[in-house]
Amino acid sequence: MRQQRLPKTALATCIALALIGCSEVSTEGTETPTAQVETPIWPAITSPVALDPVIEQRISAMLAEMTVEQKIAQMIQPEIRDISVADMRRYGFGSYLNGGGAFPNNDKYATPQDWIALAEAMYQASVDDSQDGSSIPTMWGTDAVHGHNNVIGATIFPHNIGLGAANNPDLIEDIAAVTAREVMVTGIDWVFAPTVAAAQNLRWGRTYESYSENPAIVRDYAAAIVRGLQGKPGDNFLSEQHVISTVKHFVGDGGTTDGVDQGNTEVDEETLARVHAQGYVGGLEAGAQTVMASFNSWNDEKIHGSEYLLTDVLKQQMGFDGFVVGDWNGHGQIPGCSNDDCPQAANAGLDVYMVPTGAWKPLYENLVQQVREGVIAETRVNDAVRRILRVKMRAGLFDKPSPAERPLAGKTELIGSAEHRATARDAVRQSLVLLKNEGLVLPLNPKQHILVAGSGADNIGQQSGGWTISWQGTGNTNEDFPGGTSIYQGIAEQVNAAGGKAVLSVSGAYQDKPDVAVVVFGEEPYAEGNGDIANLDYQRGNATDLALLQQLKAAEIPVVALFISGRPLWVNPELNAADAFVAVWLPGSEGAGVADVILRNTAGEIQYPIKGRLPFSWPATPNQADRRTLNAQNPPLLPVGFGLAYGDTEVLDDHLPELLAGTATTEALAIFDRAPQSPWLIELRSGAERSIVESSIQSLGAITTKTFDDQVQEDARVIEFSGAAAAAINFVSPFPRDLRAYAEPDGVLSVTLRLESEVPEDAALTLFCGENCGIELAIADHLQQLTPGEWQTLQFNVQCLQDSGLDMAKVSGVFGLESSQHWTVSFNDVRLEPNPETDGICL
């Protein structure tokens, strides 16, 4: 939905995001209606970081001497796994990054000295103009989103959702300042934070990166974290203690339909500004120097390719004079673009292409050629490079010592220091939200015999969540968090010191009956779209944590539930099975902060009050994920701002409904209907090679696919296996999808196809559920029973597919055909059906 360009001037008092019209105040002090004045949807923001004429003159002089190649190099941001120091010297990239799970020397246990050594080598190569590069300092960007979370031993803070529960902007500013110091120790200049999405659908896998569904909280927090990371303009702005910040992802990433990551945000412009842009208002008012473009679309237009949003709105109307950086190959998702060829993004207003993988080199070469041919105007390139150089000069990169010589570089005692951990522990205390406290069980007497159970009890990785050391936060042990404490460790330390007894039993088994059980459980770590879910029913179909709670309750043991999660989930059964229930979110490395709140001191006094408040409303049903549908007729179980204090009387019903009729409705899910339906893509595989289908005719080794007309133009595809090698076609998703609803109870995978040749004996149906997870099932017998040359539909029972080993909670490949022999087959429809007329084939 492209709107007209906005007016450049308006009454200053009307530039707020108000929904009311403007009026003129008369000299008598009464409001006099005026002619209707159009109120700009987007505010005009005056940054506290003013343009400096000296810097602008310096930039103009540099631009006049730079070649097109040098300018384009400033716009290229490769990843440390894909470039060498020699590449930096040769090209002089404006910046580079480490993505989640990327480390110097590809070593997860790289020391701070290793990080500094790489930063120093890249910097020195960038200023070495002995080859074709320039002498412009490069800068390193990193995802330090809840502390310097890629570095072993760093302080890991609660994720944003927990900080939103604390509702304390001053605390956020302190956390950001600590993060900046730890980042500076490793020689890095730039942080890809804060995420300022106001998530509106709890199915979204990035909900925990959102401070709140309330845009006002997001606005205030954005300002606080930008000040903490960058310092305050006019005071300590971008000093030796601070880093460049990035408000992200512009714009609407938290508002996609059904909460699908990188999906389509279907809202009007006023809602986009009022709900989804408030973090940019706060961040830009605090002087944020970079903005990251979002993967999502707005009303079907990819943000990376939206000139209206990136240029007209952000840069012109909102007055942003820093630079816009893309997200991980996000430019390649623009229609007509690929990762290595996309002039559309630059023309739309993207200043820096984030281009990991080997695509950086052809992208660089294509952009240079496109400037020479006039596809991209050199004035647009000059504007982008001016913005990049402006930020570098404001940050002092031309004047500071090299990374290894900066004041904080190498001061490893700051990484995970006691002072920094104290700040994180305080953040944990402030983030906890008490949902239930029947019989005033909490806070606990530490002199009791306390059983600590559950998968999250002694698991710092689980309590830290995604974006922790690895991208997904998986594959970590407690030993990967030196100096950190699990929730159990924090409880045991205080209980044992008080003369009580704390016993760890993940399974909940015990020899001596405890006085009370603390059960720590919740979501496993995930990041981005890997966390997308179909509905909010916690542990749907495999309620092992509920069974543990009920087992302890049946033994007449008081039960305290500590729920680790990146979002509110439907946990009515778990709430019923617990005497007390605390949302602890994703507290990070300082699990001892939980014990500070749930335990009394040895004198029986409350140590720290529990004062967190819900930043998101808590769902009353598994399908109540969309915040926009909540109203008096569809109220949440608990509203935003809810949180019991110690001593408050119970609010929740003793017996919340556990079987909710009509809440688990599932509609048919189209995978291919004339074309692949988002988020599904067609992938070809030939031997070890793979490629995503991006054109109407595409070949890869032993397999070819092309579109043809069946009922309408290009609404079907034919696949030809040459037999030269093992080959396959698969419908894949960038992130695994939760499709458990289609296995409950009679769902089928429905495929309409037409045989164009004889079926080989090795024909197989393939489905995947992530790395080293999937099934391959022989289907030649079923296909050979079909009449060649006629469209026919096969339906495969999803429950049987699940029983064969497919994890329906994380389907990454929903339908595929594989063969190493010659075979030609066409298809025109693929979908999941929840209530078919037949039971489907059980392979």
Secondary structure, DSSP 8 states (H G I E B T S, - for coil): -------S---GGG-SS-SS---EE-TTS-EE--S-----SS-----SS---HHHHHHHHHHHHH--HHHHHHHTEE-BTTT--HHHHHHH--SEEEE-TT--GGG-TT--HHHHHHHHHHHHHHHT-TTSSS-S---EEEE--SSSSTTSTT------HHHHHHHT-HHHHHHHHHHHHHHHHHTT--EE---B-----BTTSTTGGG-S-S-HHHHHHHHHHHHHHHH--TTTTTT-TT--B-EEEEETTGGG-GGG-TT-EE---HHHIIIIISHHHHHHHHTT--EEEE-SSEETTEEGGG-HIIIIIIIIIIS---SEEE--TTGGGGSTT-BTTB-HHHHHHT--BEE--GGGHHHHHHHHHHHHHTTSS-HHHHHHHHHHHHHHHHHTTTTTS--GGGSTTTT-GGGTT-HHHHHHHHHHHHHH-EEEEEGGG--SB-TTSEEEEESTTTT-HHHHH-SSSSSSSS-S--GGGSTT-B-HHHHHHHHHHHTT-EEEE-TT---SS--SEEEEEEE-----GGGG--SS-BTTTT--HHHHHHHHHHHTT--EEEEEE-SS--B-HHHHHH-SEEEEEE--TTBTHHHHHHHBB-TTS-BSS------SS-B-SSTT--BGGG-BTTB--SB-TT--B-TT----S-SS---S-TTS-----EEEEESSB-TT-EEEEEETTEEEE--SSEEEETTEEEEEE-SSSTT-EEEEEE-SSS-EEEEEEEEEEE--GGGGSSS-EEEEEEEE-S---TT-EEEEE-STT-EEEEE-HHHHHTS-TTS-EEEEEEHHHHHHTT--GGGEEEEEEEEESS-EEEEEEEEEEESS-SS--B--
